Amino acid sequence: MVERNQQEKEGLDNNRQPQEPKRTPDTSDNIRRKKVKWPNNKSKSEWQQFDEDVDAILNTTLAGNIDRKIESMTSFIYNIGMDRFGADEKEVVRREGQKNRRESKIAKMRKDLRQLKKRYNQASEDEKPALSELRDTIRKKLKITRRAERTRKRRKKREKARAQFTSDPFQNTMYMTES
């Protein structure tokens, strides 16, 4: 009787065939599952207990071919983890891509040029030649930096096109002849 109750808890019916894992709305393909709030790596006892419980459930529940075992194993582990440890409440914050070193340098030089222009407009006649010379040097540096960045982007674009060509030359050739 005790064994039968245990089998019912673990998902076996009277015919000793495993039942399909129940599909909840958050396990559908178009909705991302919530993250499990797994315990710290330091808490060995919790992990040991979780491992033993999952192992016991999987050994008794899973029968049949290996593909079915793998599919149901992931959902079993996820569901057991959610029941035992709960959902992680942290929101995933997506950051925008950062500018590379040269792009941030270009932005800083543009800002400096705008400030120099304002200072030049407010400056007296004896300060204007020095500010003009300073503005010219910053413009030269900006021109060189932009050229280097443009070259880097062009090189990356060529590398990407080359890699695409080597991965599928026929498709790439068809695309090149159409345009």
Backbone as ProteinMPNN parsed JSONL, in Angstrom:
{"seq_chain_A": "MVERNQQEKEGLDNNRQPQEPKRTPDTSDNIRRKKVKWPNNKSKSEWQQFDEDVDAILNTTLAGNIDRKIESMTSFIYNIGMDRFGADEKEVVRREGQKNRRESKIAKMRKDLRQLKKRYNQASEDEKPALSELRDTIRKKLKITRRAERTRKRRKKREKARAQFTSDPFQNTMYMTES", "coords_chain_A": {"N_chain_A": [[0.821, -1.186, 0.0], [1.919, 1.242, 0.832], [3.909, 1.425, -1.035], [2.411, 1.698, -3.339], [1.172, 4.201, -2.945], [3.437, 5.77, -3.002], [4.238, 5.383, -5.642], [2.123, 6.606, -6.991], [2.53, 9.238, -6.216], [4.891, 9.732, -7.523], [4.186, 9.64, -10.147], [3.406, 7.291, -11.504], [1.084, 5.092, -13.0], [-1.377, 2.486, -12.491], [-0.617, 0.55, -14.33], [2.086, 0.572, -14.413], [3.231, 2.342, -16.147], [4.853, 5.334, -17.008], [3.358, 8.49, -16.441], [2.562, 11.209, -18.606], [4.414, 14.202, -18.217], [2.828, 16.928, -16.642], [1.795, 19.66, -18.514], [2.382, 22.922, -18.004], [1.287, 26.388, -18.22], [3.619, 28.01, -18.192], [5.552, 26.385, -19.265], [5.275, 26.212, -21.926], [6.271, 26.595, -25.366], [6.462, 29.217, -26.334], [6.629, 30.939, -24.192], [8.885, 32.091, -21.825], [10.369, 30.239, -19.234], [10.285, 30.807, -15.673], [13.16, 31.605, -13.708], [14.801, 29.282, -11.582], [15.34, 29.543, -8.138], [18.075, 28.566, -7.242], [19.932, 26.884, -4.649], [22.87, 28.085, -2.856], [26.216, 27.14, -3.809], [27.643, 26.374, -1.673], [25.979, 25.175, 0.149], [25.94, 22.166, 0.689], [24.398, 20.113, 1.767], [21.725, 20.656, 1.033], [21.91, 20.397, -1.76], [22.721, 17.745, -1.922], [20.501, 16.399, -0.847], [18.557, 17.206, -2.711], [19.616, 16.035, -5.031], [19.475, 13.296, -4.367], [16.687, 12.977, -4.087], [15.725, 13.672, -6.654], [17.041, 11.73, -8.143], [15.885, 9.382, -7.132], [13.185, 9.754, -7.884], [13.407, 9.954, -10.675], [14.497, 7.434, -11.333], [12.406, 5.689, -10.656], [10.283, 6.676, -12.111], [10.919, 7.114, -14.847], [10.733, 5.267, -17.692], [11.265, 3.46, -20.657], [12.184, 4.628, -23.961], [15.304, 6.383, -24.634], [15.117, 9.012, -25.617], [12.639, 9.942, -24.75], [13.103, 9.846, -22.034], [15.056, 11.836, -21.677], [13.674, 14.159, -22.46], [11.574, 14.267, -20.534], [13.068, 14.312, -18.214], [14.301, 16.835, -17.966], [12.091, 18.496, -17.536], [11.109, 17.379, -15.17], [13.216, 17.877, -13.343], [13.264, 20.67, -13.396], [10.656, 21.282, -12.434], [10.702, 20.087, -9.874], [12.768, 21.557, -8.71], [11.597, 24.126, -8.752], [9.432, 23.7, -7.032], [10.739, 23.089, -4.637], [12.702, 25.139, -4.183], [11.709, 27.538, -5.178], [10.909, 30.487, -7.207], [13.252, 32.656, -8.797], [13.427, 35.997, -8.049], [14.719, 38.116, -9.214], [14.957, 40.559, -11.734], [15.921, 40.347, -15.095], [18.205, 42.468, -16.434], [18.632, 44.048, -19.376], [21.369, 45.262, -21.051], [22.365, 47.906, -23.159], [24.556, 47.714, -25.978], [27.947, 48.511, -25.408], [29.997, 51.323, -26.281], [32.964, 51.036, -28.208], [36.456, 51.55, -27.425], [37.533, 53.447, -29.219], [35.241, 54.651, -30.324], [34.128, 55.872, -28.07], [36.163, 57.67, -27.577], [35.949, 59.282, -29.844], [33.434, 60.428, -29.372], [34.04, 61.91, -27.084], [35.901, 63.725, -28.125], [34.234, 65.139, -29.913], [32.548, 66.358, -28.09], [34.394, 67.983, -26.76], [35.107, 69.669, -28.888], [32.676, 71.036, -29.302], [32.529, 72.446, -26.884], [34.831, 74.01, -27.13], [34.079, 75.589, -29.303], [32.047, 77.139, -28.185], [33.532, 78.482, -26.231], [35.255, 79.864, -27.914], [33.52, 81.603, -29.237], [32.851, 83.253, -27.12], [35.234, 84.319, -26.36], [37.904, 86.772, -26.045], [39.565, 88.871, -28.529], [42.366, 88.407, -28.466], [42.591, 85.814, -27.409], [41.451, 84.154, -29.255], [43.1, 83.172, -31.495], [44.68, 81.157, -30.253], [42.724, 79.38, -29.283], [41.631, 78.656, -31.716], [43.768, 77.299, -32.896], [43.986, 75.159, -31.116], [41.501, 73.963, -31.557], [41.864, 73.148, -34.202], [43.875, 71.172, -33.924], [42.47, 69.236, -32.442], [40.503, 68.613, -34.288], [42.068, 67.398, -36.29], [43.006, 65.123, -34.928], [40.521, 63.908, -34.48], [39.727, 63.376, -37.081], [41.654, 61.477, -37.869], [41.1, 59.434, -36.018], [38.452, 58.779, -36.655], [38.834, 57.822, -39.231], [40.367, 55.552, -38.714], [38.494, 54.058, -37.269], [36.499, 53.7, -39.175], [37.933, 52.159, -40.997], [38.338, 49.871, -39.446], [35.677, 48.961, -39.133], [35.029, 48.444, -41.802], [36.859, 46.408, -42.346], [35.937, 44.414, -40.577], [33.434, 43.942, -41.739], [34.195, 42.903, -44.217], [35.516, 40.571, -43.345], [33.347, 39.181, -42.264], [31.783, 38.802, -44.551], [33.544, 37.21, -46.008], [33.702, 34.94, -44.373], [31.055, 34.097, -44.55], [30.945, 33.479, -47.236], [32.768, 31.339, -47.393], [31.409, 29.491, -45.834], [29.06, 28.922, -47.244], [29.396, 28.827, -50.349], [27.935, 28.622, -52.786], [25.363, 29.741, -52.335], [26.126, 32.331, -51.645], [27.341, 33.169, -54.027], [25.141, 33.145, -55.724], [23.694, 35.217, -54.586], [25.432, 37.351, -55.067], [25.466, 37.491, -57.869], [22.836, 38.205, -58.464], [22.538, 40.822, -57.605]], "CA_chain_A": [[0.0, 0.0, 0.0], [2.823, 2.382, 0.901], [4.606, 1.495, -2.311], [1.462, 2.194, -4.328], [1.044, 5.638, -2.729], [4.677, 6.395, -3.466], [4.202, 5.359, -7.102], [1.177, 7.616, -7.427], [3.182, 10.53, -6.024], [5.962, 9.888, -8.487], [3.66, 9.731, -11.495], [3.152, 6.005, -12.14], [-0.272, 4.607, -12.831], [-1.456, 1.077, -12.107], [0.023, -0.291, -15.339], [3.527, 0.813, -14.28], [3.683, 3.197, -17.236], [4.947, 6.716, -16.533], [2.413, 9.443, -17.007], [3.194, 12.359, -19.242], [4.49, 15.333, -17.298], [1.786, 17.911, -16.882], [2.307, 20.847, -19.193], [1.829, 24.132, -17.421], [1.409, 27.501, -19.174], [4.955, 28.573, -18.279], [6.469, 25.477, -19.931], [5.025, 26.214, -23.361], [7.453, 26.999, -26.121], [6.552, 30.643, -26.62], [6.804, 31.706, -22.956], [10.103, 31.701, -21.141], [10.156, 29.812, -17.859], [10.937, 31.585, -14.619], [14.389, 30.989, -13.223], [14.724, 28.639, -10.273], [16.252, 30.14, -7.158], [18.886, 27.435, -6.777], [20.713, 27.214, -3.443], [24.299, 28.35, -3.064], [27.066, 25.968, -3.986], [28.185, 26.015, -0.357], [25.03, 24.36, 0.91], [26.087, 20.811, 0.147], [23.328, 19.238, 2.24], [20.55, 20.882, 0.194], [22.178, 19.809, -3.072], [22.756, 16.298, -1.758], [19.118, 15.969, -0.688], [17.903, 17.409, -4.006], [20.142, 15.019, -5.95], [18.915, 11.996, -3.99], [15.26, 12.966, -4.39], [15.56, 13.641, -8.106], [17.506, 10.418, -8.6], [14.865, 8.385, -6.784], [11.994, 9.981, -8.711], [13.713, 9.624, -12.068], [14.674, 5.979, -11.47], [11.125, 4.988, -10.598], [9.326, 7.239, -13.058], [11.302, 7.051, -16.25], [10.888, 3.974, -18.337], [11.062, 3.623, -22.086], [13.375, 4.968, -24.745], [16.179, 7.421, -24.075], [14.641, 10.343, -26.013], [11.556, 10.3, -23.839], [13.708, 10.075, -20.72], [15.737, 13.138, -21.663], [12.655, 15.211, -22.486], [10.86, 14.376, -19.271], [14.016, 14.562, -17.132], [14.497, 18.272, -17.783], [10.902, 19.091, -16.919], [11.049, 16.916, -13.786], [14.209, 18.601, -12.539], [12.8, 22.057, -13.278], [9.482, 21.347, -11.555], [11.12, 19.775, -8.504], [13.519, 22.722, -8.243], [10.659, 25.218, -8.488], [8.663, 23.373, -5.825], [11.588, 23.087, -3.444], [13.473, 26.367, -3.956], [10.946, 28.703, -5.592], [11.363, 31.245, -8.375], [14.171, 33.758, -8.555], [12.662, 37.218, -8.257], [15.511, 39.157, -9.857], [14.656, 40.864, -13.124], [17.097, 40.373, -15.953], [18.353, 43.785, -17.019], [19.384, 44.003, -20.631], [22.129, 46.487, -21.286], [22.688, 48.207, -24.546], [25.96, 47.494, -26.275], [28.801, 49.636, -25.063], [30.861, 51.81, -27.344], [34.341, 50.605, -28.05], [37.364, 52.591, -26.958], [37.677, 54.497, -30.22], [33.976, 55.376, -30.442], [33.992, 56.771, -26.915], [37.148, 58.738, -27.786], [35.362, 60.186, -30.84], [32.368, 61.174, -28.697], [34.683, 62.877, -26.188], [36.472, 64.798, -28.954], [33.129, 65.957, -30.408], [32.108, 67.177, -26.964], [35.426, 69.007, -26.568], [34.988, 70.645, -29.976], [31.515, 71.898, -29.029], [32.894, 73.364, -25.8], [35.784, 74.977, -27.681], [33.344, 76.534, -30.151], [31.378, 78.079, -27.279], [34.569, 79.34, -25.639], [35.779, 80.702, -28.99], [32.546, 82.671, -29.468], [32.827, 84.145, -25.968], [36.6, 84.753, -26.051], [38.364, 88.055, -26.57], [40.314, 88.738, -29.787], [43.721, 87.886, -28.271], [42.509, 84.389, -27.083], [40.88, 83.413, -30.379], [44.054, 82.37, -32.291], [45.086, 79.97, -29.504], [41.588, 78.463, -29.291], [41.501, 78.161, -33.08], [44.826, 76.297, -33.081], [43.591, 74.001, -30.326], [40.392, 73.344, -32.276], [42.411, 72.48, -35.39], [44.552, 69.931, -33.526], [41.452, 68.259, -32.068], [39.873, 68.177, -35.543], [42.982, 66.455, -36.957], [42.931, 63.857, -34.182], [39.203, 63.342, -34.731], [39.742, 62.865, -38.456], [42.465, 60.254, -37.861], [40.395, 58.42, -35.237], [37.299, 58.345, -37.441], [39.344, 57.022, -40.349], [40.75, 54.252, -38.162], [37.263, 53.343, -36.922], [35.862, 53.331, -40.436], [38.73, 51.042, -41.527], [38.044, 48.688, -38.631], [34.339, 48.476, -39.471], [35.103, 47.886, -43.158], [37.582, 45.142, -42.236], [35.022, 43.451, -39.961], [32.417, 43.617, -42.717], [34.821, 42.006, -45.202], [35.733, 39.281, -42.685], [32.055, 38.525, -42.155], [31.414, 38.367, -45.896], [34.445, 36.109, -46.366], [33.273, 33.76, -43.614], [29.788, 33.657, -45.114], [31.243, 32.857, -48.523], [33.391, 30.024, -47.192], [30.444, 28.557, -45.258], [28.112, 28.518, -48.281], [29.812, 29.579, -51.542], [26.922, 28.65, -53.834], [24.347, 30.726, -51.966], [26.749, 33.642, -51.698], [27.543, 33.487, -55.43], [23.817, 33.471, -56.252], [23.348, 36.551, -54.08], [26.289, 38.342, -55.727], [25.089, 37.629, -59.273], [21.532, 38.836, -58.557], [22.617, 42.262, -57.36]], "C_chain_A": [[0.869, 1.256, 0.0], [3.537, 2.57, -0.433], [3.687, 2.061, -3.393], [1.273, 3.698, -4.189], [2.278, 6.372, -3.235], [4.705, 6.442, -4.985], [3.253, 6.411, -7.636], [1.772, 9.01, -7.294], [4.208, 10.784, -7.117], [5.489, 9.827, -9.921], [3.435, 8.42, -12.197], [1.688, 5.637, -11.952], [-0.232, 3.116, -12.519], [-0.747, 0.155, -13.09], [1.541, -0.124, -15.353], [4.088, 1.588, -15.471], [3.761, 4.627, -16.706], [3.914, 7.602, -17.222], [3.193, 10.574, -17.651], [3.3, 13.487, -18.222], [3.448, 16.379, -17.662], [2.411, 19.172, -17.461], [1.605, 22.069, -18.616], [2.004, 25.272, -18.414], [2.828, 28.041, -19.286], [5.966, 27.6, -18.898], [6.205, 25.42, -21.43], [6.218, 26.821, -24.076], [7.579, 28.505, -26.295], [6.723, 31.505, -25.377], [8.036, 31.178, -22.243], [9.777, 31.337, -19.7], [10.824, 30.762, -16.887], [12.186, 30.842, -14.174], [14.17, 30.402, -11.84], [15.74, 29.306, -9.357], [17.05, 29.004, -6.519], [19.665, 27.832, -5.533], [22.176, 27.48, -3.795], [25.064, 27.052, -3.203], [27.61, 25.483, -2.644], [27.26, 25.082, 0.414], [24.973, 22.951, 0.313], [24.932, 19.907, 0.557], [22.064, 19.408, 1.389], [20.727, 20.24, -1.176], [22.177, 18.284, -2.99], [21.335, 15.744, -1.662], [18.355, 16.093, -2.008], [18.324, 16.329, -5.008], [19.544, 13.647, -5.647], [17.441, 11.902, -4.346], [15.006, 12.869, -5.895], [15.955, 12.277, -8.652], [16.461, 9.34, -8.322], [13.632, 8.53, -7.668], [12.257, 9.572, -10.151], [13.882, 8.124, -12.276], [13.345, 5.245, -11.478], [10.176, 5.444, -11.702], [9.688, 6.957, -14.507], [11.502, 5.619, -16.713], [10.642, 4.21, -19.82], [12.341, 4.029, -22.777], [14.088, 6.195, -24.189], [15.704, 8.827, -24.437], [13.545, 10.829, -25.072], [12.1, 10.604, -22.453], [14.335, 11.461, -20.644], [14.722, 14.272, -21.642], [11.977, 15.381, -21.136], [11.799, 14.683, -18.11], [14.187, 16.056, -16.896], [13.282, 18.911, -17.122], [10.748, 18.636, -15.466], [11.995, 17.72, -12.905], [13.771, 20.041, -12.334], [11.642, 22.157, -12.289], [9.836, 21.046, -10.103], [11.897, 20.956, -7.914], [12.615, 23.893, -7.918], [9.858, 24.953, -7.218], [9.506, 23.527, -4.572], [12.2, 24.456, -3.156], [12.737, 27.635, -4.366], [11.573, 29.404, -6.785], [12.304, 32.356, -7.944], [13.461, 35.046, -8.939], [13.43, 38.317, -8.979], [15.081, 39.324, -11.304], [15.952, 40.905, -13.91], [17.133, 41.721, -16.644], [19.212, 43.665, -18.269], [20.072, 45.341, -20.827], [22.343, 46.663, -22.77], [24.167, 47.967, -24.753], [26.787, 48.73, -25.956], [29.616, 50.061, -26.271], [32.258, 51.263, -27.12], [35.214, 51.806, -27.688], [37.434, 53.756, -27.946], [36.399, 55.303, -30.379], [33.767, 56.326, -29.277], [34.979, 57.929, -27.008], [36.61, 59.763, -28.792], [34.276, 61.041, -30.197], [32.957, 62.237, -27.773], [35.281, 64.039, -26.981], [35.381, 65.7, -29.515], [32.628, 66.886, -29.302], [33.101, 68.314, -26.707], [35.358, 70.08, -27.651], [33.798, 71.578, -29.764], [31.837, 72.914, -27.924], [33.873, 74.422, -26.295], [35.085, 76.018, -28.548], [32.649, 77.588, -29.293], [32.385, 79.041, -26.66], [35.131, 80.307, -26.681], [34.83, 81.879, -29.243], [32.529, 83.68, -28.328], [34.187, 84.785, -25.697], [36.883, 86.139, -26.632], [39.239, 87.791, -27.8], [41.717, 88.159, -29.591], [43.723, 86.388, -27.9], [42.072, 83.547, -28.286], [41.911, 82.635, -31.202], [44.491, 81.08, -31.568], [43.965, 78.923, -29.487], [41.38, 77.862, -30.686], [42.537, 77.072, -33.366], [44.496, 75.006, -32.319], [42.459, 73.224, -31.014], [40.891, 72.591, -33.509], [43.121, 71.177, -35.025], [43.541, 68.849, -33.139], [40.747, 67.739, -33.321], [40.748, 67.178, -36.288], [42.952, 65.097, -36.266], [41.61, 63.147, -34.434], [39.141, 62.715, -36.118], [40.505, 61.545, -38.53], [41.726, 59.12, -37.146], [39.179, 57.891, -36.0], [37.735, 57.465, -38.609], [39.707, 55.616, -39.867], [39.506, 53.42, -37.815], [36.534, 52.869, -38.174], [36.588, 52.145, -41.075], [38.447, 49.764, -40.755], [36.684, 48.103, -38.989], [34.318, 47.847, -40.855], [35.795, 46.53, -43.141], [36.691, 44.052, -41.633], [33.945, 43.005, -40.948], [32.96, 42.662, -43.775], [35.066, 40.632, -44.601], [34.428, 38.492, -42.584], [31.609, 37.997, -43.519], [32.272, 37.185, -46.337], [34.039, 34.817, -45.653], [31.962, 33.208, -44.16], [30.022, 32.959, -46.452], [31.846, 31.469, -48.34], [32.412, 29.016, -46.599], [29.453, 28.064, -46.312], [28.418, 29.271, -49.569], [28.735, 29.665, -52.618], [25.878, 29.724, -53.545], [24.906, 32.144, -52.081], [26.939, 34.079, -53.152], [26.212, 33.859, -56.077], [23.416, 34.882, -55.836], [24.151, 37.623, -54.808], [25.889, 38.54, -57.175], [23.739, 38.303, -59.45], [21.639, 40.343, -58.402], [23.517, 42.97, -58.315]], "O_chain_A": [[0.6, 2.21, -0.73], [3.744, 3.689, -0.9], [4.132, 2.813, -4.259], [1.217, 4.408, -5.193], [2.18, 7.452, -3.818], [5.147, 7.435, -5.563], [3.552, 7.051, -8.644], [1.552, 9.867, -8.15], [4.372, 11.913, -7.578], [6.301, 9.95, -10.838], [3.28, 8.424, -13.418], [1.12, 5.844, -10.88], [0.842, 2.553, -12.308], [-0.317, -0.932, -12.702], [2.204, -0.65, -16.247], [5.28, 1.5, -15.768], [2.84, 5.088, -16.03], [3.645, 7.471, -18.416], [4.334, 10.853, -17.285], [2.372, 13.704, -17.443], [3.221, 16.673, -18.836], [3.418, 19.676, -16.964], [0.389, 22.22, -18.732], [2.786, 25.148, -19.357], [3.221, 28.491, -20.362], [7.135, 27.957, -19.043], [6.854, 24.649, -22.136], [7.064, 27.475, -23.466], [8.692, 29.021, -26.395], [6.946, 32.709, -25.505], [8.207, 29.97, -22.079], [9.011, 32.029, -19.029], [11.798, 31.437, -17.223], [12.261, 29.616, -14.252], [13.438, 30.965, -11.026], [16.865, 29.595, -9.765], [16.747, 28.547, -5.417], [20.024, 28.999, -5.378], [22.646, 27.143, -4.882], [24.609, 25.995, -2.766], [27.99, 24.321, -2.502], [27.717, 24.291, 1.239], [24.074, 22.612, -0.457], [24.527, 19.031, -0.207], [21.404, 18.423, 1.058], [19.804, 19.612, -1.695], [21.682, 17.613, -3.896], [21.001, 14.751, -2.309], [17.599, 15.196, -2.379], [17.495, 15.783, -5.736], [19.152, 12.921, -6.561], [16.986, 10.875, -4.849], [14.174, 12.082, -6.346], [15.278, 11.733, -9.524], [16.188, 8.492, -9.172], [13.093, 7.533, -8.148], [11.423, 8.917, -10.777], [13.451, 7.596, -13.3], [13.172, 4.282, -12.225], [9.352, 4.659, -12.172], [8.821, 6.596, -15.303], [12.331, 4.877, -16.187], [9.868, 5.097, -20.18], [13.439, 3.811, -22.266], [13.538, 6.94, -23.378], [15.873, 9.749, -23.639], [13.535, 11.987, -24.656], [11.617, 11.511, -21.775], [14.16, 12.174, -19.656], [14.883, 15.237, -20.895], [11.823, 16.501, -20.648], [11.367, 15.262, -17.114], [14.216, 16.501, -15.749], [13.424, 19.767, -16.25], [10.306, 19.413, -14.62], [11.605, 18.19, -11.837], [13.889, 20.578, -11.233], [11.648, 23.016, -11.407], [9.314, 21.694, -9.196], [11.702, 21.31, -6.751], [12.83, 24.586, -6.923], [9.629, 25.862, -6.42], [9.032, 24.04, -3.558], [12.216, 24.892, -2.005], [13.119, 28.721, -3.93], [12.61, 28.989, -7.304], [12.164, 32.923, -6.86], [12.947, 35.161, -10.051], [12.851, 39.347, -9.323], [14.866, 38.341, -12.014], [16.959, 41.436, -13.441], [16.198, 42.081, -17.36], [20.364, 43.236, -18.216], [19.448, 46.4, -20.775], [22.483, 45.701, -23.525], [24.947, 48.012, -23.801], [26.363, 49.857, -26.209], [29.89, 49.263, -27.167], [32.681, 51.052, -25.983], [34.74, 52.942, -27.654], [37.398, 54.919, -27.543], [36.46, 56.521, -30.552], [33.291, 57.447, -29.458], [34.678, 59.04, -26.572], [36.792, 60.968, -28.613], [34.204, 62.244, -30.447], [32.428, 63.346, -27.688], [35.184, 65.195, -26.569], [35.574, 66.914, -29.588], [32.323, 68.053, -29.55], [32.707, 69.455, -26.468], [35.53, 71.265, -27.366], [33.9, 72.778, -30.018], [31.468, 74.084, -28.016], [33.766, 75.592, -25.928], [35.454, 77.193, -28.533], [32.656, 78.774, -29.622], [32.142, 80.245, -26.57], [35.449, 81.45, -26.353], [35.274, 83.01, -29.44], [32.223, 84.852, -28.55], [34.28, 85.703, -24.883], [36.217, 86.607, -27.556], [39.608, 86.651, -28.081], [42.213, 87.474, -30.486], [44.756, 85.737, -28.057], [42.312, 82.34, -28.311], [41.617, 81.503, -31.586], [44.65, 80.036, -32.202], [44.219, 77.731, -29.654], [40.999, 76.698, -30.817], [42.232, 76.058, -33.994], [44.707, 73.904, -32.825], [42.463, 71.994, -31.045], [40.389, 71.512, -33.821], [42.986, 70.182, -35.737], [43.729, 67.678, -33.47], [40.43, 66.552, -33.404], [40.237, 66.214, -36.857], [42.883, 64.055, -36.919], [41.577, 61.926, -34.586], [38.563, 61.642, -36.296], [40.054, 60.601, -39.18], [41.728, 57.982, -37.614], [38.912, 56.689, -35.989], [37.074, 56.478, -38.932], [39.397, 54.621, -40.523], [39.482, 52.212, -38.048], [36.015, 51.754, -38.212], [35.956, 51.242, -41.623], [38.33, 48.691, -41.348], [36.549, 46.888, -39.135], [33.662, 46.827, -41.063], [35.372, 45.607, -43.837], [36.683, 42.915, -42.105], [33.585, 41.829, -40.988], [32.275, 41.724, -44.184], [34.849, 39.622, -45.271], [34.411, 37.28, -42.795], [31.116, 36.874, -43.623], [31.769, 36.259, -46.975], [34.033, 33.741, -46.251], [31.777, 31.993, -44.227], [29.368, 31.963, -46.759], [31.481, 30.532, -49.049], [32.554, 27.814, -46.827], [29.047, 26.902, -46.275], [27.757, 30.269, -49.859], [28.631, 30.686, -53.298], [25.55, 30.525, -54.42], [24.223, 33.047, -52.563], [26.718, 35.246, -53.474], [26.155, 34.783, -56.889], [22.869, 35.644, -56.633], [23.619, 38.684, -55.132], [25.963, 39.663, -57.675], [23.503, 38.922, -60.488], [20.875, 41.072, -59.034], [23.678, 44.187, -58.226]]}, "name": "protein", "num_of_chains": 1, "seq": "MVERNQQEKEGLDNNRQPQEPKRTPDTSDNIRRKKVKWPNNKSKSEWQQFDEDVDAILNTTLAGNIDRKIESMTSFIYNIGMDRFGADEKEVVRREGQKNRRESKIAKMRKDLRQLKKRYNQASEDEKPALSELRDTIRKKLKITRRAERTRKRRKKREKARAQFTSDPFQNTMYMTES"}
